[in-house]
Amino acid sequence: YRLPWLSFVLDAQVRFEPSRALFNTRFGDELDLTGGAIGRLWRHRSFVLNAYVECAGVVESDPHARAVELRGALRLWHPRAQVDLGAGGGLDDAVAAPRFRVFAAVRVPLRHL
């Protein structure tokens, strides 16, 4: 769903894999679910600042493999480049849930290099 200043995202993915062990946890087939929202916070001339928040989770047969994570980010957009800064963390103690993560990305269209 999309408004002029706010968009919502829903995603579902299925992964089929043979059963495998990691840290006393069994992994195999899984269902990944993600939902989030992105909205414009500020706009000035050719600069736009967006904020993004999402929650992602995994449905597995083993309870210790059911990771849930919450992430958020800011994106400063300009026609010549975009910069993303964000952070996230696990909401449970599943093996694949991070305690904390930070990330950054810079995008420059090839025509501006």
TAVENNOR-V270158 format. One record per backbone hydrogen bond with DSSP energy under -0.5 kcal/mol. CO is the residue of the C=O (numbers start at 1). NH is the residue of the N-H. E is the energy in kcal/mol with one decimal. If there is no record, write none. Layout:
CO/NH/E
CO/NH/E
//
This chain:
1/8/-2.5
5/40/-2.3
6/3/-3.9
7/38/-2.5
9/36/-2.5
11/34/-2.5
13/32/-3.0
15/17/-0.6
15/30/-2.5
20/27/-3.4
22/25/-1.1
25/22/-2.3
27/20/-2.8
30/15/-2.7
31/59/-2.9
32/13/-2.4
33/57/-2.9
34/11/-2.7
35/55/-2.7
36/9/-2.7
37/53/-2.3
38/7/-2.8
39/51/-2.6
42/49/-2.7
44/47/-2.7
47/44/-2.4
48/50/-0.5
48/77/-3.6
49/41/-3.1
49/42/-1.5
50/75/-2.6
51/39/-2.5
52/73/-2.5
53/37/-2.4
54/71/-2.8
55/35/-2.1
56/69/-3.0
57/33/-2.9
58/60/-0.6
59/31/-1.9
61/63/-0.5
62/65/-2.0
63/66/-1.1
64/95/-2.4
65/67/-1.4
67/58/-1.8
68/91/-3.3
68/92/-0.6
69/56/-2.7
70/89/-2.1
71/54/-2.6
72/87/-2.4
73/52/-2.7
74/85/-2.3
75/50/-2.7
75/77/-0.7
76/83/-2.2
77/48/-2.1
78/81/-0.8
81/78/-1.7
82/107/-2.8
83/76/-2.7
84/105/-2.1
85/74/-2.9
86/103/-2.3
87/72/-2.8
88/101/-2.5
89/70/-2.4
94/97/-1.3
96/98/-0.6
98/90/-3.4
101/88/-2.3
103/86/-2.6
105/84/-2.9
107/82/-2.3
109/112/-2.3
110/113/-1.5
//
